[in-house]
Amino acid sequence: MFCHQCGAEVSEGSKFCESCGARVNQDFEYKYEEKQTGQKTNYTLSENRKNSTLAAIASFLWSGMGQVYNGNLLKGFAFFIGALIGSKIFFIPGIIIWIFGIYDAYKTANQMNSGEIPYVEHSMGQIIIFVLGTLALIVIFFIFGLAI
């Protein structure tokens, strides 16, 4: 067996890699696969990995962008609209939604990497749709006098 993090050989039955300390998943496979065990669904790890720091930074810079990076366009729009409306109407709730969006993007990327939830690939098309859609929402806010 080899560590999926650093590639070092890991002795059978080990829970952690002796070389880098990464948690060893005995079911590591280089593809997505669901396993039904009773009522719980487990997901094996993928060779593709999400960068959780990048997801958090993306959401920090543009609310909802980290969710789009994680492959969830609708969730990204929800966070953007929530932060936009919340900051315009009640300022503090908008900031709270924005901060929660950063945390959610980071946590979701880590859950994909650990196999807790299925890995979802992001697409450049979704990112472009998100950017254009959010810019359109900002323009609409300005047109109706709801300047940010």
Residue, then its C-alpha position, 0 to 999 in steps of 0.5 A: m500500500f502507498c500513501h495517497q498524499c506523499g506516495a510513501e509505502v505504508s504498512e498494511g493496517s496503518k491508520f496514518c502514513e509514517s512519512c507525512g502523517a496523512r490519514v490512510n484510507q484503506d479504500f483509496e481508489y483513483k476514481y469516484e465510487e459509492k459504497q452503501t453500508g446499511q443506511k450510510t453512503n461512503y465515498t472513496l477518495s479520488e485522485n482529483r483533489k480540491n484545494s480548500t485554501l483556494a476555495a476559501i480565498a475565492s469566496f473571500l474575494w467574490s462571495g459564492m465563488g468558492q462554492v462554484y469552484n466546488g462544483n455547485l453553481l446554485k449554492g454559489f448564487a445563493f451565497f452571493i445574493g444572500a451577502l448582497i441583499g444582507s449587506k445592503i439591507f442589514f449590513i451585519p447579516g450580509i457580512i455573516i453570510w459572506i464569512f459563512g460562505i468562506y467557511d462553507a467553501y473550505k469545509t466542502a472542499n475538505q469533505m470532498n478530499s476526505g471522501e465524506i461527500p462525492y467529488v464534483e469537478h468545477s467547470m470554466g463554463q460555470i465560473i463564467i456563468f457565475v461571474l456574468g450572472t453576479l455582475a448582472l445582479i449588481v447592475i440590476f441593483f444599481i438600475f433600481g437605485l439599490a446601490i451597493 
